[in-house]
Amino acid sequence: MKYLYKIVSVSTLIIFITGCSDFVDSFSPIPRQKVLLHADGSSVRDCQGAPLPDGGGAKEFWRSNNLPKGTIEFICVDGKAFLPGQEPKR
């Protein structure tokens, strides 16, 4: 009975802690990278499918694709980002 109680207690604790990811991240030696988010909460992805980091990575993405700073709505064509309506015709 004590063995079962320990298993249930530990399982409950693990579920509780993993549900509080900000709490777990506070003890992580490697902080979780902040990424840009759409209004619906999904992450903004670059043309290779990777999350677009908030900060220097995003600035480099915007600069290399000639996008206005802060742009999160863009269309990818052949690995390059374009503003909607400005993508090259095929």
N, C-alpha and C positions, 0 to 999 in steps of 0.2 A: 504494500500500500504506500509506503514511504517513497519507493522507487517511482511509482506512478505519479505521486504528488510532485516529485522533483521534475519529472518530464513535462508535466502540464505547466508547472510554474515557469520553467525555462522557456518553453515554447511560447507561452503568453508574453513573456518579457521580450523575446526576440521579435515577435509580431508587433508589439507596441513600439519598440525602438526603431524598427525598419519603417514603420509608418510615419515616424517623425524624422524625416531625412535631414532636416536642418539641424536637429539635435545631434544626429550621428556625424554629420559633416563638421560640427564644431570640434570633434575629437580627432578628426582625420589629419594626418601630417601633410597631406596634399589637398588644398582647398578645391572644392568643386568649381569648375570654370563657369562663369556667368555667360549666358548666350542671349542673343536678341530674340524677342518673342513677337509673334503676331498677336492681334487683338483677341483671338480665340485661345491663346495660351500655347499654341504649338510653336516650336522653334523655327526660326528663319534658317534656311539651308542654302549654302552656296551652290554653285553649278556642278560641284562634284558630289553633292549630297551630304556634306559635313555641316554640323551646326555652325552658324556664324557667330564667333565670339564677340562679346560686348567689349569694345576697346580697340587696341591696336590692330588686331586681325581684321576687324570690320573696316577700319579706316583704310587699310591696305587693299581690301577687296573693292571698296568704293573707288579708290584712286586708280587701281589697275583696270577697272571696267568703265571708267569715266562716268560714274554715277554720282548724283548729288549725295552729300553726306546725310546719313539717316535713312536712306532708301531701303525699304524692306519688301516692296512690291516690285519685282523684276521678272523678266522672262529669260531663261537660259537657252541659247542656241549654240551648238557646237562648243560647249564649255565656256562661253562668254555671256555675261549678263547684259541685258538691254532693258530700258524702260518700256513698259507696255505701249505698243503702237509704234515703237521705233526699231523693232527687231528686223533684221534683213529678210527680204523676200526670198523664197526658195524657188 
